[in-house]
């Protein structure tokens, strides 16, 4: 399996379908995953439906994301444990997905050494 090292990032997408637009105007850009956020299935569906909503799990890590000339987008991987897909997020200092890209198979991403926030486990503990 070949690793995925670039993705098509969209500025201020509203919902998941906006990230699946195949317009040739958006060219793939390199990225680096700085943290993985694992949500419950319900949380992930809500996030996919409203990518512009302020999200505490993004707000907690705005200092980690941004664009770097050498490595490209420094982003969070937001996903759910039971799904293979995910959303790469560069918040650019905001509390929402200011730049985002859809990833259909997170197994193709280099996640070695990436810190994971298991928010779905925290929700189950309550």
N, CA, C and O atoms as CSV, one atom per row, in Angstrom:
chain,resi,resn,atom,element,x,y,z
A,1,UNK,N,N,0.850,-1.195,0.000
A,1,UNK,CA,C,0.000,0.000,0.000
A,1,UNK,C,C,0.889,1.250,0.000
A,1,UNK,O,O,1.808,1.380,0.809
A,2,UNK,N,N,0.599,2.130,-0.898
A,2,UNK,CA,C,1.368,3.372,-0.974
A,2,UNK,C,C,0.778,4.410,-0.024
A,2,UNK,O,O,-0.439,4.584,0.045
A,3,UNK,N,N,1.651,5.094,0.704
A,3,UNK,CA,C,1.228,6.127,1.662
A,3,UNK,C,C,0.650,7.339,0.948
A,3,UNK,O,O,1.118,7.719,-0.125
A,4,UNK,N,N,-0.365,7.943,1.547
A,4,UNK,CA,C,-0.936,9.186,1.034
A,4,UNK,C,C,-0.195,10.339,1.681
A,4,UNK,O,O,-0.184,10.458,2.907
A,5,UNK,N,N,0.427,11.195,0.872
A,5,UNK,CA,C,1.235,12.299,1.399
A,5,UNK,C,C,0.705,13.666,0.998
A,5,UNK,O,O,1.239,14.690,1.425
A,6,UNK,N,N,-0.343,13.689,0.179
A,6,UNK,CA,C,-0.947,14.971,-0.199
A,6,UNK,C,C,-2.459,14.800,-0.268
A,6,UNK,O,O,-2.971,13.691,-0.420
A,7,UNK,N,N,-3.163,15.927,-0.154
A,7,UNK,CA,C,-4.628,15.910,-0.176
A,7,UNK,C,C,-5.126,17.246,-0.725
A,7,UNK,O,O,-4.382,18.225,-0.783
A,8,UNK,N,N,-6.388,17.266,-1.123
A,8,UNK,CA,C,-6.993,18.491,-1.660
A,8,UNK,C,C,-7.692,19.227,-0.518
A,8,UNK,O,O,-8.742,18.799,-0.038
A,9,UNK,N,N,-7.096,20.338,-0.093
A,9,UNK,CA,C,-7.626,21.128,1.019
A,9,UNK,C,C,-8.559,22.215,0.492
A,9,UNK,O,O,-8.232,22.934,-0.451
A,10,UNK,N,N,-9.724,22.316,1.121
A,10,UNK,CA,C,-10.718,23.329,0.764
A,10,UNK,C,C,-10.804,24.352,1.893
A,10,UNK,O,O,-10.724,23.997,3.069
A,11,UNK,N,N,-10.967,25.615,1.529
A,11,UNK,CA,C,-11.078,26.700,2.508
A,11,UNK,C,C,-12.537,26.871,2.923
A,11,UNK,O,O,-13.419,27.016,2.076
A,12,UNK,N,N,-12.781,26.855,4.221
A,12,UNK,CA,C,-14.097,27.042,4.831
A,12,UNK,C,C,-15.187,26.136,4.239
A,12,UNK,O,O,-16.230,26.628,3.808
A,13,UNK,N,N,-14.956,24.835,4.215
A,13,UNK,CA,C,-16.013,23.935,3.743
A,13,UNK,C,C,-17.148,23.903,4.755
A,13,UNK,O,O,-16.923,24.032,5.958
A,14,UNK,N,N,-18.358,23.730,4.264
A,14,UNK,CA,C,-19.526,23.723,5.147
A,14,UNK,C,C,-19.818,22.318,5.671
A,14,UNK,O,O,-20.128,22.141,6.849
A,15,UNK,N,N,-19.717,21.319,4.789
A,15,UNK,CA,C,-20.015,19.942,5.176
A,15,UNK,C,C,-19.145,18.981,4.386
A,15,UNK,O,O,-18.426,19.386,3.473
A,16,UNK,N,N,-19.213,17.724,4.738
A,16,UNK,CA,C,-18.350,16.701,4.157
A,16,UNK,C,C,-18.427,16.651,2.633
A,16,UNK,O,O,-17.408,16.444,1.974
A,17,UNK,N,N,-19.604,16.835,2.069
A,17,UNK,CA,C,-19.737,16.760,0.602
A,17,UNK,C,C,-18.912,17.837,-0.098
A,17,UNK,O,O,-18.500,17.650,-1.243
A,18,UNK,N,N,-18.664,18.965,0.575
A,18,UNK,CA,C,-17.828,20.018,-0.021
A,18,UNK,C,C,-16.391,19.536,-0.217
A,18,UNK,O,O,-15.697,20.004,-1.120
A,19,UNK,N,N,-15.947,18.610,0.618
A,19,UNK,CA,C,-14.582,18.095,0.524
A,19,UNK,C,C,-14.444,17.018,-0.541
A,19,UNK,O,O,-13.331,16.653,-0.920
A,20,UNK,N,N,-15.560,16.516,-1.018
A,20,UNK,CA,C,-15.538,15.451,-2.008
A,20,UNK,C,C,-15.764,15.980,-3.418
A,20,UNK,O,O,-15.929,15.202,-4.358
A,21,UNK,N,N,-15.771,17.290,-3.567
A,21,UNK,CA,C,-15.896,17.944,-4.868
A,21,UNK,C,C,-14.628,17.641,-5.670
A,21,UNK,O,O,-13.520,17.793,-5.154
A,22,UNK,N,N,-14.778,17.223,-6.900
A,22,UNK,CA,C,-13.592,16.857,-7.682
A,22,UNK,C,C,-13.152,17.965,-8.650
A,22,UNK,O,O,-12.597,17.679,-9.711
A,23,UNK,N,N,-13.398,19.213,-8.285
A,23,UNK,CA,C,-12.991,20.320,-9.129
A,23,UNK,C,C,-11.479,20.296,-9.368
A,23,UNK,O,O,-10.715,20.125,-8.418
A,24,UNK,N,N,-11.036,20.462,-10.606
A,24,UNK,CA,C,-9.596,20.433,-10.892
A,24,UNK,C,C,-8.861,21.691,-10.423
A,24,UNK,O,O,-7.632,21.739,-10.479
A,25,UNK,N,N,-9.583,22.694,-9.970
A,25,UNK,CA,C,-8.961,23.937,-9.512
A,25,UNK,C,C,-8.146,23.701,-8.238
A,25,UNK,O,O,-7.088,24.303,-8.050
A,26,UNK,N,N,-8.644,22.825,-7.369
A,26,UNK,CA,C,-7.958,22.525,-6.108
A,26,UNK,C,C,-6.923,21.434,-6.360
A,26,UNK,O,O,-7.269,20.294,-6.672
A,27,UNK,N,N,-5.662,21.794,-6.223
A,27,UNK,CA,C,-4.568,20.843,-6.432
A,27,UNK,C,C,-4.176,20.199,-5.097
A,27,UNK,O,O,-4.245,20.851,-4.055
A,28,UNK,N,N,-3.772,18.941,-5.119
A,28,UNK,CA,C,-3.315,18.296,-3.889
A,28,UNK,C,C,-2.101,19.021,-3.299
A,28,UNK,O,O,-1.206,19.459,-4.022
A,29,UNK,N,N,-2.094,19.136,-1.980
A,29,UNK,CA,C,-0.995,19.793,-1.267
A,29,UNK,C,C,-0.440,18.823,-0.232
A,29,UNK,O,O,-1.183,18.000,0.304
A,30,UNK,N,N,0.857,18.909,0.056
A,30,UNK,CA,C,1.436,18.034,1.067
A,30,UNK,C,C,0.915,18.387,2.461
A,30,UNK,O,O,0.509,19.520,2.720
A,31,UNK,N,N,0.934,17.394,3.353
A,31,UNK,CA,C,0.476,17.626,4.718
A,31,UNK,C,C,1.268,16.773,5.689
A,31,UNK,O,O,1.946,15.817,5.312
A,32,UNK,N,N,1.158,17.154,6.945
A,32,UNK,CA,C,1.755,16.405,8.050
A,32,UNK,C,C,0.704,16.336,9.154
A,32,UNK,O,O,0.130,17.360,9.524
A,33,UNK,N,N,0.445,15.144,9.682
A,33,UNK,CA,C,-0.517,14.992,10.769
A,33,UNK,C,C,0.210,15.244,12.085
A,33,UNK,O,O,1.203,14.585,12.391
A,34,UNK,N,N,-0.295,16.206,12.860
A,34,UNK,CA,C,0.336,16.553,14.134
A,34,UNK,C,C,-0.411,15.962,15.335
A,34,UNK,O,O,0.144,15.879,16.430
A,35,UNK,N,N,-1.660,15.556,15.131
A,35,UNK,CA,C,-2.443,14.943,16.216
A,35,UNK,C,C,-3.661,14.265,15.596
A,35,UNK,O,O,-4.202,14.742,14.598
A,36,UNK,N,N,-4.087,13.153,16.189
A,36,UNK,CA,C,-5.281,12.453,15.727
A,36,UNK,C,C,-6.362,12.600,16.785
A,36,UNK,O,O,-6.131,12.339,17.965
A,37,UNK,N,N,-7.535,13.018,16.355
A,37,UNK,CA,C,-8.682,13.208,17.241
A,37,UNK,C,C,-9.698,12.128,16.895
A,37,UNK,O,O,-10.245,12.115,15.792
A,38,UNK,N,N,-9.951,11.224,17.837
A,38,UNK,CA,C,-10.897,10.131,17.615
A,38,UNK,C,C,-12.198,10.469,18.330
A,38,UNK,O,O,-12.245,10.558,19.557
A,39,UNK,N,N,-13.240,10.654,17.551
A,39,UNK,CA,C,-14.559,11.012,18.076
A,39,UNK,C,C,-15.462,9.788,18.108
A,39,UNK,O,O,-15.176,8.779,17.464
A,40,UNK,N,N,-16.549,9.881,18.858
A,40,UNK,CA,C,-17.578,8.843,18.781
A,40,UNK,C,C,-18.226,8.969,17.399
A,40,UNK,O,O,-18.071,9.985,16.720
A,41,UNK,N,N,-18.940,7.941,17.002
A,41,UNK,CA,C,-19.599,7.971,15.693
A,41,UNK,C,C,-20.573,9.147,15.595
A,41,UNK,O,O,-20.628,9.824,14.568
A,42,UNK,N,N,-21.333,9.388,16.652
A,42,UNK,CA,C,-22.301,10.504,16.653
A,42,UNK,C,C,-21.582,11.850,16.561
A,42,UNK,O,O,-22.002,12.730,15.809
A,43,UNK,N,N,-20.502,12.012,17.323
A,43,UNK,CA,C,-19.734,13.261,17.270
A,43,UNK,C,C,-19.146,13.480,15.874
A,43,UNK,O,O,-19.161,14.595,15.353
A,44,UNK,N,N,-18.635,12.416,15.283
A,44,UNK,CA,C,-18.023,12.516,13.954
A,44,UNK,C,C,-19.064,12.899,12.902
A,44,UNK,O,O,-18.784,13.724,12.032
A,45,UNK,N,N,-20.253,12.314,12.972
A,45,UNK,CA,C,-21.320,12.668,12.021
A,45,UNK,C,C,-21.713,14.139,12.172
A,45,UNK,O,O,-21.934,14.828,11.176
A,46,UNK,N,N,-21.800,14.629,13.436
A,46,UNK,CA,C,-22.125,16.047,13.654
A,46,UNK,C,C,-21.024,16.944,13.083
A,46,UNK,O,O,-21.313,17.965,12.459
A,47,UNK,N,N,-19.783,16.568,13.294
A,47,UNK,CA,C,-18.661,17.335,12.773
A,47,UNK,C,C,-18.708,17.379,11.240
A,47,UNK,O,O,-18.537,18.444,10.648
A,48,UNK,N,N,-18.938,16.235,10.602
A,48,UNK,CA,C,-19.021,16.172,9.142
A,48,UNK,C,C,-20.137,17.054,8.593
A,48,UNK,O,O,-20.001,17.637,7.517
A,49,UNK,N,N,-21.229,17.151,9.325
A,49,UNK,CA,C,-22.390,17.911,8.864
A,49,UNK,C,C,-22.216,19.418,9.000
A,49,UNK,O,O,-22.886,20.181,8.305
A,50,UNK,N,N,-21.318,19.858,9.891
A,50,UNK,CA,C,-21.136,21.298,10.102
A,50,UNK,C,C,-19.673,21.595,10.419
A,50,UNK,O,O,-19.307,21.795,11.578
A,51,UNK,N,N,-18.851,21.620,9.391
A,51,UNK,CA,C,-17.410,21.815,9.560
A,51,UNK,C,C,-17.040,23.226,10.014
A,51,UNK,O,O,-15.928,23.451,10.491
A,52,UNK,N,N,-17.959,24.172,9.870
A,52,UNK,CA,C,-17.680,25.554,10.286
A,52,UNK,C,C,-18.060,25.829,11.743
A,52,UNK,O,O,-17.814,26.921,12.254
A,53,UNK,N,N,-18.656,24.846,12.405
A,53,UNK,CA,C,-19.019,25.031,13.820
A,53,UNK,C,C,-17.759,25.020,14.680
A,53,UNK,O,O,-16.819,24.272,14.414
A,54,UNK,N,N,-17.755,25.854,15.704
A,54,UNK,CA,C,-16.636,25.842,16.642
A,54,UNK,C,C,-16.595,24.482,17.331
A,54,UNK,O,O,-17.614,23.977,17.802
A,55,UNK,N,N,-15.405,23.902,17.381
A,55,UNK,CA,C,-15.246,22.568,17.962
A,55,UNK,C,C,-14.187,22.615,19.054
A,55,UNK,O,O,-13.049,23.001,18.787
A,56,UNK,N,N,-14.537,22.230,20.279
A,56,UNK,CA,C,-13.580,22.261,21.385
A,56,UNK,C,C,-12.319,21.444,21.105
A,56,UNK,O,O,-11.231,21.828,21.534
A,57,UNK,N,N,-12.450,20.325,20.393
A,57,UNK,CA,C,-11.286,19.487,20.111
A,57,UNK,C,C,-10.345,20.142,19.090
A,57,UNK,O,O,-9.164,19.799,19.027
A,58,UNK,N,N,-10.861,21.073,18.300
A,58,UNK,CA,C,-9.992,21.863,17.410
A,58,UNK,C,C,-9.413,23.033,18.193
A,58,UNK,O,O,-8.222,23.327,18.089
A,59,UNK,N,N,-10.258,23.701,18.976
A,59,UNK,CA,C,-9.817,24.860,19.767
A,59,UNK,C,C,-8.653,24.493,20.685
A,59,UNK,O,O,-7.771,25.319,20.923
A,60,UNK,N,N,-8.639,23.282,21.196
A,60,UNK,CA,C,-7.588,22.850,22.117
A,60,UNK,C,C,-6.228,22.683,21.448
A,60,UNK,O,O,-5.209,22.563,22.127
A,61,UNK,N,N,-6.214,22.676,20.098
A,61,UNK,CA,C,-4.965,22.400,19.382
A,61,UNK,C,C,-4.656,23.402,18.270
A,61,UNK,O,O,-3.921,23.077,17.338
A,62,UNK,N,N,-5.201,24.603,18.354
A,62,UNK,CA,C,-4.960,25.588,17.285
A,62,UNK,C,C,-3.482,25.936,17.141
A,62,UNK,O,O,-3.033,26.315,16.059
A,63,UNK,N,N,-2.731,25.809,18.226
A,63,UNK,CA,C,-1.302,26.136,18.180
A,63,UNK,C,C,-0.492,25.102,17.395
A,63,UNK,O,O,0.648,25.375,17.021
A,64,UNK,N,N,-1.057,23.928,17.142
A,64,UNK,CA,C,-0.340,22.869,16.436
A,64,UNK,C,C,-0.490,22.949,14.917
A,64,UNK,O,O,0.358,22.445,14.180
A,65,UNK,N,N,-1.568,23.582,14.449
A,65,UNK,CA,C,-1.850,23.579,13.013
A,65,UNK,C,C,-1.344,24.853,12.344
A,65,UNK,O,O,-1.006,25.838,12.999
A,66,UNK,N,N,-1.305,24.795,11.028
A,66,UNK,CA,C,-0.865,25.941,10.237
A,66,UNK,C,C,-0.150,25.456,8.992
A,66,UNK,O,O,0.034,24.254,8.801
A,67,UNK,N,N,0.249,26.381,8.155
A,67,UNK,CA,C,0.937,26.005,6.916
A,67,UNK,C,C,2.424,26.245,7.080
A,67,UNK,O,O,2.846,27.302,7.549
A,68,UNK,N,N,3.204,25.271,6.696
A,68,UNK,CA,C,4.659,25.352,6.765
A,68,UNK,C,C,5.202,25.193,5.344
A,68,UNK,O,O,4.826,24.256,4.641
A,69,UNK,N,N,6.067,26.086,4.925
A,69,UNK,CA,C,6.606,26.058,3.564
A,69,UNK,C,C,7.301,24.729,3.239
A,69,UNK,O,O,7.249,24.271,2.098
A,70,UNK,N,N,7.939,24.121,4.213
A,70,UNK,CA,C,8.687,22.880,3.966
A,70,UNK,C,C,7.802,21.635,3.955
A,70,UNK,O,O,7.966,20.762,3.103
A,71,UNK,N,N,6.860,21.553,4.903
A,71,UNK,CA,C,6.072,20.322,5.046
A,71,UNK,C,C,4.630,20.438,4.579
A,71,UNK,O,O,3.926,19.429,4.517
A,72,UNK,N,N,4.171,21.638,4.249
A,72,UNK,CA,C,2.790,21.819,3.819
A,72,UNK,C,C,1.860,22.060,4.999
A,72,UNK,O,O,2.249,22.683,5.987
A,73,UNK,N,N,0.638,21.569,4.892
A,73,UNK,CA,C,-0.357,21.759,5.945
A,73,UNK,C,C,0.005,20.913,7.166
A,73,UNK,O,O,0.206,19.704,7.052
A,74,UNK,N,N,0.087,21.552,8.330
A,74,UNK,CA,C,0.217,20.838,9.609
A,74,UNK,C,C,-1.212,20.704,10.127
A,74,UNK,O,O,-1.866,21.704,10.420
A,75,UNK,N,N,-1.687,19.482,10.238
A,75,UNK,CA,C,-3.114,19.339,10.508
A,75,UNK,C,C,-3.447,18.238,11.502
A,75,UNK,O,O,-2.638,17.367,11.821
A,76,UNK,N,N,-4.689,18.327,11.974
A,76,UNK,CA,C,-5.291,17.309,12.834
A,76,UNK,C,C,-5.978,16.300,11.919
A,76,UNK,O,O,-6.515,16.671,10.876
A,77,UNK,N,N,-5.962,15.040,12.303
A,77,UNK,CA,C,-6.774,14.033,11.631
A,77,UNK,C,C,-7.960,13.776,12.540
A,77,UNK,O,O,-7.795,13.256,13.644
A,78,UNK,N,N,-9.157,14.135,12.088
A,78,UNK,CA,C,-10.382,13.923,12.859
A,78,UNK,C,C,-11.087,12.711,12.259
A,78,UNK,O,O,-11.348,12.660,11.057
A,79,UNK,N,N,-11.391,11.738,13.114
A,79,UNK,CA,C,-11.969,10.496,12.621
A,79,UNK,C,C,-12.789,9.817,13.723
A,79,UNK,O,O,-12.963,10.354,14.817
A,80,UNK,N,N,-13.278,8.643,13.402
A,80,UNK,CA,C,-14.010,7.810,14.352
A,80,UNK,C,C,-13.366,6.428,14.340
A,80,UNK,O,O,-12.844,5.994,13.314
A,81,UNK,N,N,-13.401,5.760,15.441
A,81,UNK,CA,C,-12.747,4.454,15.569
A,81,UNK,C,C,-13.280,3.436,14.553
A,81,UNK,O,O,-12.504,2.646,14.015
A,82,UNK,N,N,-14.576,3.444,14.288
A,82,UNK,CA,C,-15.199,2.418,13.448
A,82,UNK,C,C,-15.140,2.733,11.948
A,82,UNK,O,O,-15.568,1.921,11.128
A,83,UNK,N,N,-14.614,3.897,11.593
A,83,UNK,CA,C,-14.614,4.309,10.183
A,83,UNK,C,C,-13.206,4.289,9.606
A,83,UNK,O,O,-12.224,4.437,10.334
A,84,UNK,N,N,-13.115,4.107,8.293
A,84,UNK,CA,C,-11.816,4.158,7.617
A,84,UNK,C,C,-11.500,5.568,7.119
A,84,UNK,O,O,-10.339,5.892,6.871
A,85,UNK,N,N,-12.514,6.396,6.975
A,85,UNK,CA,C,-12.283,7.744,6.464
A,85,UNK,C,C,-11.915,8.706,7.593
A,85,UNK,O,O,-11.989,8.364,8.773
A,86,UNK,N,N,-11.524,9.901,7.206
A,86,UNK,CA,C,-11.181,10.931,8.174
A,86,UNK,C,C,-11.131,12.290,7.501
A,86,UNK,O,O,-11.222,12.398,6.278
A,87,UNK,N,N,-10.988,13.314,8.306
A,87,UNK,CA,C,-10.904,14.675,7.787
A,87,UNK,C,C,-9.645,15.320,8.349
A,87,UNK,O,O,-9.438,15.356,9.562
A,88,UNK,N,N,-8.808,15.828,7.451
A,88,UNK,CA,C,-7.608,16.565,7.839
A,88,UNK,C,C,-8.016,18.012,8.049
A,88,UNK,O,O,-8.702,18.587,7.204
A,89,UNK,N,N,-7.607,18.611,9.164
A,89,UNK,CA,C,-8.032,19.960,9.517
A,89,UNK,C,C,-6.829,20.840,9.835
A,89,UNK,O,O,-6.014,20.511,10.697
A,90,UNK,N,N,-6.731,21.964,9.128
A,90,UNK,CA,C,-5.818,23.050,9.504
A,90,UNK,C,C,-6.723,24.189,9.941
A,90,UNK,O,O,-7.390,24.813,9.115
A,91,UNK,N,N,-6.746,24.457,11.231
A,91,UNK,CA,C,-7.660,25.478,11.753
A,91,UNK,C,C,-7.129,26.889,11.517
A,91,UNK,O,O,-7.878,27.860,11.631
A,92,UNK,N,N,-5.852,27.009,11.192
A,92,UNK,CA,C,-5.213,28.305,10.971
A,92,UNK,C,C,-5.471,29.259,12.139
A,92,UNK,O,O,-5.635,30.463,11.946
A,93,UNK,N,N,-5.504,28.700,13.358
A,93,UNK,CA,C,-5.689,29.504,14.562
A,93,UNK,C,C,-7.139,29.698,14.981
A,93,UNK,O,O,-7.403,30.320,16.010
A,94,UNK,N,N,-8.067,29.186,14.217
A,94,UNK,CA,C,-9.490,29.315,14.541
A,94,UNK,C,C,-9.984,28.050,15.244
A,94,UNK,O,O,-9.260,27.059,15.338
A,95,UNK,N,N,-11.224,28.098,15.734
A,95,UNK,CA,C,-11.805,26.972,16.466
A,95,UNK,C,C,-12.651,26.062,15.578
A,95,UNK,O,O,-13.452,25.279,16.087
A,96,UNK,N,N,-12.487,26.152,14.274
A,96,UNK,CA,C,-13.248,25.332,13.331
A,96,UNK,C,C,-12.319,24.887,12.198
A,96,UNK,O,O,-11.147,25.261,12.170
A,97,UNK,N,N,-12.836,24.102,11.284
A,97,UNK,CA,C,-12.051,23.567,10.170
A,97,UNK,C,C,-11.914,24.616,9.064
A,97,UNK,O,O,-12.641,24.569,8.071
A,98,UNK,N,N,-10.997,25.551,9.231
A,98,UNK,CA,C,-10.807,26.613,8.232
A,98,UNK,C,C,-10.324,26.030,6.904
A,98,UNK,O,O,-10.800,26.433,5.843
A,99,UNK,N,N,-9.394,25.096,6.955
A,99,UNK,CA,C,-8.967,24.335,5.772
A,99,UNK,C,C,-9.159,22.870,6.106
A,99,UNK,O,O,-8.777,22.425,7.188
A,100,UNK,N,N,-9.744,22.119,5.191
A,100,UNK,CA,C,-9.998,20.708,5.461
A,100,UNK,C,C,-9.881,19.891,4.182
A,100,UNK,O,O,-10.099,20.387,3.077
A,101,UNK,N,N,-9.531,18.625,4.367
A,101,UNK,CA,C,-9.423,17.678,3.258
A,101,UNK,C,C,-10.000,16.343,3.692
A,101,UNK,O,O,-9.830,15.928,4.838
A,102,UNK,N,N,-10.678,15.676,2.781
A,102,UNK,CA,C,-11.252,14.362,3.050
A,102,UNK,C,C,-10.218,13.281,2.744
A,102,UNK,O,O,-9.514,13.350,1.736
A,103,UNK,N,N,-10.136,12.291,3.618
A,103,UNK,CA,C,-9.266,11.136,3.418
A,103,UNK,C,C,-10.159,9.903,3.435
A,103,UNK,O,O,-10.824,9.634,4.436
A,104,UNK,N,N,-10.180,9.156,2.347
A,104,UNK,CA,C,-11.085,8.008,2.278
A,104,UNK,C,C,-10.565,6.796,3.045
A,104,UNK,O,O,-11.361,5.965,3.484
A,105,UNK,N,N,-9.240,6.674,3.218
A,105,UNK,CA,C,-8.693,5.525,3.927
A,105,UNK,C,C,-7.527,5.962,4.814
A,105,UNK,O,O,-6.414,6.164,4.327
A,106,UNK,N,N,-7.782,6.106,6.104
A,106,UNK,CA,C,-6.754,6.601,7.026
A,106,UNK,C,C,-5.601,5.624,7.205
A,106,UNK,O,O,-4.548,5.999,7.722
A,107,UNK,N,N,-5.788,4.361,6.781
A,107,UNK,CA,C,-4.688,3.394,6.864
A,107,UNK,C,C,-3.531,3.774,5.942
A,107,UNK,O,O,-2.410,3.298,6.125
A,108,UNK,N,N,-3.796,4.631,4.950
A,108,UNK,CA,C,-2.753,5.050,4.012
A,108,UNK,C,C,-1.950,6.247,4.526
A,108,UNK,O,O,-1.015,6.704,3.868
A,109,UNK,N,N,-2.319,6.745,5.694
A,109,UNK,CA,C,-1.644,7.925,6.256
A,109,UNK,C,C,-0.512,7.501,7.185
A,109,UNK,O,O,-0.572,6.449,7.821
A,110,UNK,N,N,0.514,8.333,7.252
A,110,UNK,CA,C,1.615,8.084,8.186
A,110,UNK,C,C,1.194,8.647,9.546
A,110,UNK,O,O,1.253,9.855,9.777
A,111,UNK,N,N,0.767,7.747,10.446
A,111,UNK,CA,C,0.324,8.162,11.782
A,111,UNK,C,C,1.281,7.678,12.867
A,111,UNK,O,O,0.974,7.753,14.057
A,112,UNK,N,N,2.424,7.190,12.450
A,112,UNK,CA,C,3.406,6.685,13.406
A,112,UNK,C,C,3.913,7.819,14.281
A,112,UNK,O,O,4.373,8.847,13.783
A,113,UNK,N,N,3.822,7.620,15.601
A,113,UNK,CA,C,4.301,8.617,16.546
A,113,UNK,C,C,3.345,9.775,16.781
A,113,UNK,O,O,3.659,10.684,17.548
A,114,UNK,N,N,2.183,9.760,16.134
A,114,UNK,CA,C,1.197,10.835,16.290
A,114,UNK,C,C,0.400,10.604,17.574
A,114,UNK,O,O,-0.102,9.504,17.807
A,115,UNK,N,N,0.285,11.635,18.398
A,115,UNK,CA,C,-0.503,11.553,19.634
A,115,UNK,C,C,-1.980,11.462,19.274
A,115,UNK,O,O,-2.461,12.180,18.398
A,116,UNK,N,N,-2.705,10.559,19.969
A,116,UNK,CA,C,-4.139,10.386,19.710
A,116,UNK,C,C,-4.937,10.842,20.920
A,116,UNK,O,O,-4.633,10.477,22.056
A,117,UNK,N,N,-5.963,11.645,20.661
A,117,UNK,CA,C,-6.934,12.026,21.691
A,117,UNK,C,C,-8.165,11.160,21.475
A,117,UNK,O,O,-8.893,11.354,20.502
A,118,UNK,N,N,-8.408,10.211,22.364
A,118,UNK,CA,C,-9.544,9.298,22.242
A,118,UNK,C,C,-10.775,9.899,22.911
A,118,UNK,O,O,-11.134,9.506,24.021
A,119,UNK,N,N,-11.411,10.833,22.252
A,119,UNK,CA,C,-12.572,11.498,22.839
A,119,UNK,C,C,-13.772,10.575,22.915
A,119,UNK,O,O,-14.660,10.798,23.738
A,120,UNK,N,N,-13.826,9.543,22.082
A,120,UNK,CA,C,-14.937,8.600,22.169
A,120,UNK,C,C,-14.865,7.790,23.462
A,120,UNK,O,O,-15.907,7.442,24.018
A,121,UNK,N,N,-13.677,7.485,23.950
A,121,UNK,CA,C,-13.537,6.769,25.229
A,121,UNK,C,C,-13.966,7.634,26.387
A,121,UNK,O,O,-14.613,7.153,27.318
A,122,UNK,N,N,-13.615,8.905,26.344
A,122,UNK,CA,C,-14.015,9.829,27.409
A,122,UNK,C,C,-15.520,9.956,27.488
A,122,UNK,O,O,-16.083,10.043,28.580
A,123,UNK,N,N,-16.185,9.968,26.327
A,123,UNK,CA,C,-17.644,10.087,26.292
A,123,UNK,C,C,-18.293,8.840,26.895
A,123,UNK,O,O,-19.297,8.950,27.599
A,124,UNK,N,N,-17.735,7.659,26.629
A,124,UNK,CA,C,-18.280,6.403,27.173
A,124,UNK,C,C,-18.115,6.319,28.689
A,124,UNK,O,O,-18.935,5.709,29.375
A,125,UNK,N,N,-17.053,6.932,29.208
A,125,UNK,CA,C,-16.783,6.887,30.651
A,125,UNK,C,C,-17.792,7.708,31.454
A,125,UNK,O,O,-17.983,7.460,32.644
A,126,UNK,N,N,-18.435,8.677,30.816
A,126,UNK,CA,C,-19.394,9.536,31.532
A,126,UNK,C,C,-20.661,8.830,31.859
A,126,UNK,O,O,-21.560,9.420,32.458
